[in-house]
Amino acid sequence: MKPPKHIQIGPRRFRVICDRKAIAKRDRDDGVPTRLGLLDSAYLLMLLDPGQAPGSMRDSVTHEVFHGVISQVALDEEWDSETVERIVCRLTPAWLDVLRRNPKLVRFLLEPE
């Protein structure tokens, strides 16, 4: 399953693009990406490496969404980039695990008002 083409984070709608070269272009000069995903809030883009296994892709999407949420509530202005990355890396697998183990919780959370 592919990620959605767009992801809404607060009032911002990010376009999701699976393109290894686009990540590499922003990542390292040698063209070899060191990241599997990247969120660009200025251009409202989420870039993902399409070569990831499905589980890794879900992890990368969740990771980048957390970056978007942190930016949305301006915590990235209070925390340095290393702190943000550490927090996102720790929260991502735990949050995905909660969602996977609790489908009734997911349905409850997604019920319309």
N, C-alpha and C positions, 0 to 999 in steps of 0.2 A: 504494500500500500504506500502510495506517495503522500507527502505532506500536502496540506491545503495550499492553494495558490496565493491566498491572502490570510493574514492573521491580524485580528483587531486587538490592540493593547491600549486600553483606555480610549482616548479619542483618535489615536493614530492607527492607520491601516497599513500594515507592512506587506509588501509584495515578497513572496517567497520564491527564490530562484535557486535551483540546484545546478551549480556550476563550479567545478573545482578550480578552473582557471581564474574566475573572478575572485575567489578567496586568495589564491596564490598571488594575484596581482597586488592585493592589499596587505599581504602577509610577509613575504620574503622576496628579495630580488631574484633569487635563483629559480623562481617559478614553482617551487615545491611547497605546497601548503603545510603548515604545521598545525593548523586548526581544522576542525571538521565543520565549524559553523562560525558565522559572524553576523552581528546585528549592526546595521548602519542606521542610526536614528535620524541623521541629517537627510538621508535620501529615502528613508522608510523602506529599507531592504533587509531581508533576512537571507543571507547566502549560506547554502549548505553543500557539502561535498556529496555528490550523488553516489559515490562508490561505497558508502557506508552500508553495513548490514542493517536490516529493518530495526532491530533493537537499538542500535547505535544512533540511527536517524531519529528515533523518538526521543532518545536522550538529548541529542543535539538540539532538536526543536524546543524541548522543554527548557534546556539550558539558556537558549537565546531568548525565549519568552521571559524567563526570570530576569535576564539583563534588561529587557524592555520594561518590566514592571518596576525594577529598581530605578531605572531612569525616569519613569513616569511619576514616581513619588519623590524624586530628587534626592534619593539616598546616594546616588553616585556623585553628588556635589558635596556630601558630608564625608564619604569614605574614599580612600585612595583606591586606585584600580586593582591593586593586589588584594585588598580586603574584599572588594566586590567579587573578584574572581573566586576567591576562597569560599565565600558564602554561597555563591551560585553553584560551585562544584559540589559542595556538601548538601545543599538542599535538593538538587535535581534528582539524584537516584532515590532519595528518601520519599520525595513527593510522588514520583512515578510508582514507587512500590505501594504507597498508600492508595493511589488510584486503582492500581491493578488488583489489589487485595479486597477492595471495597466497592464493587460495582453498584451496590444499592446506595452507597454514599454519593457516588457520581450521579446516579439518576436523581437523587434527592436534591443535590446542589444545582442541577440543571433544569429543575422544574420551573416553569414560568410563574411569575408572581401572581 
